[in-house]
Amino acid sequence: MMTIEEAQKTVDDWIKKYGVRYFSELTNMTILTEEVGELARIMARTYGDQSFKKSDLEKNLADEMADVLWVLICLANQTGVDLTTALKQNIEKKTNRDKDRHLNNNKLV
């Protein structure tokens, strides 16, 4: 198992060893959007109503998710965000805000 902290360090080490340097934050944001689009394409074809094209058959859902995570980690590293802390705070925020909302949603029962 790899922690989020270890993932951030692993990506940073890889960039420094093989990537020469990080792409700019704006470039990485654009790449993240592109990667999310590729993930959405596979999701739409796997779980939605669209059929696969030949070029889609080579795509791997897990790999597309990992691509999204990779670029998100790059952005976190570049902007000084500790994703472990950010995720913990986000879970707390959602818990405080939504602890009763979903339990009382008849659409989810």
N, C-alpha and C positions, 0 to 999 in steps of 0.2 A: 504494500500500500504506500502511496505517496501523499503526503499532506499538501495542502495548498501552498504553504510556505516553501516546501521542498520543490514543488512545481515551479514556483516563481524563480527560485534559485537555479533550477535545472535549465529553464528557458534562458535566463540571463547568461549562464555559463555557456550555453550553446551559441547564443548570439555573439558573445565575445570570442569564441573559438572558431566558429564557422561562418558566422553571418557578417563579419567585419564590423558592423554597427547596426543599431536599430534603424529602421526606416523612420521618417518623421512621424510625429503623432497623427498628423492629418492623413498621411499616406496609410498608416496602420488603421485609422478609422475607416477609410475607404475600403481597405482590404477586409476588415471585419464585416462591413456591409456586404461585400461580395461573397464572403464565406457563409454568412447567414442566408444569402440568396441560394447558394448551392445546397445548403441543408434544407431549405424550404422546398426546393425542387424535388429532392428525394422524398421528403415527407408527403408532399402533394401526390406523388406517384405511388408511394407505398400505402398511405393511409387515406388518401383522398380519391377523387374521381378521375384524375388524369391517368392515362396509360403511359407506360415507359416507352421512351425512344431508345434506339440502339445505343446511343451515346450515354444514356442514363444507366444502362445495365452494369457498367463498370464501376459505378459509384458505390461507395460503402457508407452507410449511415453513421457508424461509429467513427470512421475516419473524418467524415464531414463535421461531426460534433467536435472531434479533437482539433480540427483546424480552427473552428470558432474559438475554442478554449485557448489555443496557442496564441492567437492574435489578441484576445482579451488580456491574457497574461502579459504579453508584450506591452500593451497600453498601460496596464497597472504598473509594471516595472518602470516605464518611462515617466509616469506622472507621480511616482512615489506612493501609490496606493497599496496598502497591505490588505490583500484580498481576504485573508483569514479574519481580520478585525472587521473589515467592511461587511463580510457575509454575516458574522455574528450580530453586528449592529442592525443589519437589514432584517434578519430573522426576528430580532427583538421588536423592531418597528412594526413588522407585519403581525406579530403575535398581539401586541398591544392594540393595534388598529382593527384587526380582523378576527380576534379570538371568538367572538360570538356571531359575527356576520355570516360565515360559511355554515356554521352549525345550524343556524336558523333559516337557511336558504332552502325553501321547498324544492327548488329545481335540482338540488344536489342529493336529495334524499331518495 
